[in-house]
Every structure is written in C-alpha cells, then in structure tokens.
Amino acid sequence: MTTTCLFTVFTATYNRASTLPRVYESLKAQTFRDFEWIIVDDGSADGTAMLVKNWQAVADFPVRYFYQENGGKHKAINRGLLEARGALFLSLDSDDSCVPTALERFKAHWDRIEMEKRTDICGITALCHDQNGKILGDRFPFDQTDSDTLEIRYRYKVKGEKWSLLRTEVAKKFPYPGDFRGRYFPEDIISSEMARNYKTRFINEPLRTYYQDNSSLCRCHPKIGAHERTVRLQYVLTNELDWFWRSFEYFWYYAAQYIRFSCHLGQNIGKQFRALPYFRARLAWVAALPLGILLYINDNIRFSGQSA
C-alpha cells in the first residue's frame, strides 16, 4: 500500500448536511496536519455535494469526496478503505467531532508502541465524551491497556461508546461483506474478527465528541433494524462462546435479545433454537426464553398501531 500521509480520517454520510460542518470544523482545528479527509456520500440528496465542494476550494488539507448510490454504511466503509492513502485509518461519524489534539494524541500513543510490537497491534482505542464534556461509558482497567475487544468486553466488563484508530493495512484485511442485505452490517462483528488476530492499545483519553441530542430521539419500532441486530446476536452466540462461563450474564442477555428480534422477523422458536449450533448457546437461549418472549410482547404493546 502506497501512503501519502499518516492519517486518513474517514466519514460516511447520508443526508447529514446539517451536522457535517462540525466534522469539518474539528478537522480544521487539528494541531497535527498530516492527514486527509475522505467523505463517502451514500446517496445524499440534501446538498452535501455542494457543501463539500466549497470546503475543497478552501481547506488546507486534502478533502476527497466520493458519491455512491445508497447501499449502507458497510459499503461506504469498504470504499473509504479502498481509497485511503493514510497509514492509519480513523472513522469519524458525520454528526460527531473530535478534540483539536485528537490526531496529535493518537500519533503520540502510536509512537510509544515499540516497533517489534506494532505488527501484533491493529490500532488504538480511546474514550469519548458528550458535547458537555461528560465521559461516556466505562474507562479501561489501566491507563494503558494492551488487550483486545473481546477481553475488554467480557473480562473487564468495559461498556460504552469508544473511538478506534486502525492500521489501514489491517483494516483492509477485514472488509465488510459487500453482498449483505441490510441497512448496515454490525461493526462489532468486524472488531471481533480482528480481536482473534490482533491486540489493541486502549487509552483513557476522551478524544471524540459524541453528540447526544434528546430532542432528536424517536421511538422507532424494534422491527426496524431487527435483521441487523439478529445477525450480530447470532454471531455472538456462535463465535464468542470462549467467554461463556466468565460472562454468562452477558450471553443470557444476548440470547434474550436474539429471541426478541428474531420474533420480530417472524422466526418461530424452533427455527431460532436450530440456528444456534452449540450447546452453550442453546443453554443461554433456553434460560433467556421467558425474558425474550416478554420483551417481544412488550414491544408489541408499546408500539401498537405504529407501523415499522
């Protein structure tokens, strides 16, 4: 891979002309300047193209814009990775921003990784805070933790929004399935696959601002996105069972959610059970069956009369 800069900052966008400017403004303010910004527009019809064209005319960093027919964020990520010229790949959502020193701090932490360790590490994961400066989710167990996403989740019980920088050459080894039929392919599946092959350096620094706007929250019918959620939950219950006995409560919860969303897809309990090939997953499913059915019934009561 030929690189021309250290960072590729990547943004997938779809009709986010109202929030995309805060991404641009936060990149303008970066104290470290060796980066490019790749925007993959997944079929926007809100003037995004003209907005970006204006930035390209004045920005003092490369702004590269690619338009494609609406196909989902997973396809946009694949396009971004294909076009990336940076050695390190950083996704920044179209409604978020980052602190002015974000790239500088990522570089500092990357430079601290010994050369002989770098081939075993896929990237760096940092904390996030909201627009009021409140850190979201849990901190990592140590100020600098070399681990992987599965151990962080199941051994250390770390939850909440995080922000990950990846080596571009590693990210390209784990493309999203281009034939996936859904609105988005669960990103957790990709990070879990990476975790089986690489470690990550986790740092307790909030570098990304994740905007929480309660006024924009809507009560969406759980059937919306049920396919994607079911794919992720079935993957967890099939591929992450090494952690089953250490975190049974997690798998019990995942099984209940699997039942809930599978029911929204019209899958009967027999089909759900047979789709789980391993004993431990089926054990969690049986234990979670009452809760899963209760969640499904509650959804139908709450969203009665509301179309999906």
N, C-alpha and C positions, 0 to 999 in steps of 0.2 A: 504494500500500500504506500503510495506516494503522499506525504504530508506536506502541507504548506504553512501550517500554523499549529499551535499547541492544542487549542480548544475548538471544537465545533459545538456551538450552542444550537440546539435543535428545538423548533416549535412546530407542532402540528396544530392546525387551526381550522375551524369550521364556523363561519358566521360569528366571529369574535372581534369584529372591527371596533367594538365599543371598549374592549378590555386589552386588546393587543398593544395599544400605546404604552401601557405601563411596563410591558416586557421591554419594549424599545428604550424607554427612558432609563430603566435599570441597567441595560447594557451600555447605553451612552455614559453612564456614571461609573463604569468599572475602572478600577485603578490599575488592572492588568489588561493590556491591549492586544495581546497576540491571540486573537480569536476571530472566527467567522460566525455569522448567524444564518442558519438555514431555516427557511419557512416553507413547509409543505402545506399548501392550501387544499383541503379535502372537499372541494366543490362549493366554496362560499359564494353567496350571491348578495353580499351586503357592502360591496365597495372595498373589500380587503385588498384586492389587487392594486387599486389606485393609491390606497394608503401606503402600501409597501413601496410602490414606485416613487412616491415622494420621499420616503426615507432613503431609498437607494441613491437619490440625487444629492443628498446632503450628509449622509453618515460617513464618519471617518474610519469605519470598519466594514468589511465585506458583508453585504446583505444579499443573500441568494434566495430567489423565490421560485418555487415550483408548484404548478397547479395540476391537480388531477381530479377526475370525476370522483364523486363521493363513494368511498369504499371502506371507510372505517379507519380509526387511528392506527391499527396494526399495520395497514398497508402504507400509511403515511410514514411510520417509523422505518419500515423497510426502505422506502425511497430516501429518507434522510440519511440512513446509514450508507446507502449506495453512493450518495453524492458527497459524503463527508470527506473533508480534506484535513481535519484535525486529528492529532494522535489520541486525544481524549474527547469523549462524546458525552454531552450533558443536555438532557431534556429539560426544557423549561416550559411549562404549560402556558397556554395562550391567555390565561386570566390571572397569572401569578407574576411575581417579580423576585429579585434577589438583592441582597445587600451589596453595596458598592465594592466591598472587598471580597466578594464570593470567589471569583476566579483566582485572585491573588492567594487566598487562603487554601483553595484546592491545590494550587501549584505548590505551595509551601509544604502541605502534607504529603503530596506525591513525591516531592524531592527528598523527603525524610525516609522514604522506603528504600532499604538497601537494594542495590542493583541485583544481587543474587536472589532476592525475594520477589522482584517485580513480575517475573514470568508466572508466579503462582497466585498473584493478586489481580483480580479483574477490575478493581476500582476502589472508590472511596464513597462512603455514605455519611451524610451529615444530617443534622436536625433541621426542623422547620419551625417557624413561628407564624402567628397570625398577624394581621395588619396592626394590631395593638401591641405587638411585641411579646405576646404570651407564647411560650414554647408548647408545641402540640405533641401529644403522646409522651412516651417514656424516653428517658435518657438511656444511653448504652451503659453496660455494667462498669466499664473502666473508661478513663479519659481517652485512651487509645486502645481499641479492641480489634485484633485481627481474628476474624471468625468468618461465618457465612450466614446467609439469611435464614437458613433452617435452624441452626443452633441459636441464633439471636431470638428467633420466634419461640422455639419450643424449650430450650434450656433456660434462657434468661428472661423469657416472657415479655420481651420488649414489643410494645404495640404503638400504633400511631403513625402519622404522616412523616415521611422521611424524603431525602433528596439524594439521588445516586449519580455519581460520575463513573463512566466506564471507559476502559481502554477500547478504542474503536475497533481494533483488530479482533478483540474478544467478542464484542457485541455483534460483529458481522458473522461470527460462528453460530449465533443463536437467532436466526431470523424468525419472524412471525410467520405462521402458515398463511400463504397467500390465498389458499382456497377456502379459508374459514368463512362460513356463512353466518355472520352475526354482526352486530354493531361495533363490537370491539373484542379483541382476543385478550383474555386475562393476563396482565403483565406479570402477575405473581408466578405464573407457570414458567415464564422465561427466566425469572430470577431464581426459581427453584432449580431449574436445569443448570444454570451457571454455578449454583452452590455445590453441586456434585463434582465440579471440576476445578473451581477456583475459590480462594478466600477473598474477603473484602476487608478493607480497613474502615472501621466505624469511628467517627469522631463526634464529640459532644459540642459541636458549634452550630448554632442556627444560622444557616446561610441563605435559605429560601423563605420568601414570604408567601404563605398560603392564605388567600383571601377567603374569609367566611362572611357571607352576606345573607343574613337570616331572611331578609325581605325577598330574596330570590328563591328560597326553598319552596318546593312544591310537593304535594302528596301524590307521587306517581304510583300507579298501580304496580304491584310487585311482579305482575306478568311481564312488564316492560323490563327487558334485560334478564329475564328468567333463564333463557337459554345459555347466555354467557356465564351467569352465576353457577348454573348446574355443571357446565363444563369444568369450571375451576374447582368446584367442590368434589366432583367425581375424581378429578386429577389428584387432589389432596388425599382422598380416601383410598387411592390406589397406589400412589407413588411416594408418600411421605410417612409410611407406616413404621419406619425405623424408629420414629419418635413416639409411637403409640402409647407405650406404657409410661413414659416420662410425662406425657401431657394428655392423658386420657380425656380430661375435661374439654380440651380443645377439639378432639376428634368427635366426642359426643355432640358438641355444639355444631361442628361442621356437618355431622350426619343429620341433625335436626333441620338445618338449613337446606341440605340436599333434598330431604323429603319434602320440605315446604315448596321449594321452587320446582322440583320435579312434578309435584301435583299441579302446579300452575301450568305446566306444559302438557298436562293430560296423561302423564305416565302413571299407571297403576302401581301399587306397592310391590306386586310380583316382579314387574319389569325393573323397578328400582333395585330390588334386592339382587336380582340376577346380574345387574350391571356392575356390581361390586364383586370382584373375583376372589378376594382374600378374606380369610376367617376374621381377622381383627376388624376389618372394615364392616363386615356384616354384624359383628358383635356390637360395634358402636351404633350401627343402623337400628338394630333391634332395641337397644337401650334408649335410643332417641326417638323411636317411633311415636310415642304418645305426644311428646313436645312438638315434633314436626307436624303432625296432623292438627294439633291445637293452633299452631302458628298459621297454617293454611286456612283453617276455619275462621280465625280472627281476621285474616286478610280479607276474606270474602265478606265478612260483616262490615269491616271498616270501609271497604271500597264498593259496597253495594250500590249499584246504579251508575258507577263510574266505569267507562269503557277503558280498555287497556290501550 
